């Protein structure tokens, strides 16, 4: 059996220590280089930020609506005749009583003259008959006139009185038809397309529409909202008339502001919606009959709600989230409870406290713990949207 000397063992131990030390130094160098490379490979991410704020935010319920004219009248003739004059232009604003069409008035004027002539003739006959009746009354006592003659004369007088009353009715009718020959605007509004031309013969039996007039100032918007809003709607409507806003069909910009005038008396069971009507002054004629609009009905005002810009909120597999900048300029991913969004503002129920710094641009390059560099917002693009204007 070979005998190993103490010096040999010491030599082996020294070699092992040298090898281990060299390996440690090598690993440490590689680790340091890796860290340095990692630091070089991950520079701070430039971001734009905003501060969460407390705002008074209106609570809206949305719906779709259709603009309806305040009044619509189909103008038709009440007498037969030929149109001899047209007194308006298509699309013209007219006032109640303004002339629109003139039907040849000569036949109706002739009927008025004839009825008046008949009345004059019957009045003259009545005057003579009444004088005869008075004379018959005086002669009955002396025996020169019989009671029968007197009664017959009295019947003649009564008959003539009836004829005169009929003549007056004929005069009134003839004058009314003469007035109807001048067709006038029944309401204030705007005329549509003229449906009949000068020189045409019109008849009441044909029921032809000559022109349609629509009143657009004020104007209505009919719309529906989901039935779940019914309770809050009626509760707040009992306090004051609720404000309703009409937006463009793509919901991109506001057209007009009005008040609710009708809440239907039942919910449509087929669609689960409630029908409402809003009235708008429409002084600038922004709304037009037949137009489809997006509608926002303001139910209440939420006081002191915590808000962030809507573009700061991202959607993930677990729901909405945002990146919050911590004191050491690192990003923290924060899950959020978003209660509503309106006009570029998100109302946060949970997840962000008042005054925290939120990333609004550049968040797509972030991961939890990323270093950030806060840049100013681009020119003309505010980091925080302006507060919505309060109505009323």
Secondary structure, DSSP 8 states (H G I E B T S, - for coil): -----HHHHHHHHHHHHHHHHHHHHHHHHHHHHHHHHHHHHS--EEEEEEE-EEEEEEEEEEEEEEEEEEEEEEEE-SS-EEEEEE---TT-EE-TT-EEEEE--HHHHHHHHHHHHHHHHHHHHHHHHHHHHHHHHHHTTTTSS-HHHHHHHHHHHHHHHHHHHHHHHHHHHHHHHHHHTEEE-SSSEEE----S-TT-EE-GGGT-EEEEEEEEEEEEEEEEEEGGGHHHHHHHHTTS--EEEEE-TTS-SEEEEEEEEEEEEEEETTTTEEEEEEEE--TT--S-TT-EEEEEEEEEEEEEEEEEEGGG-EEETTEEEEEEE-TTSBEEEEE-EEEEEETTEEEEEES--TT-EEEEESGGG--TT-BEEE----TT--SS--------
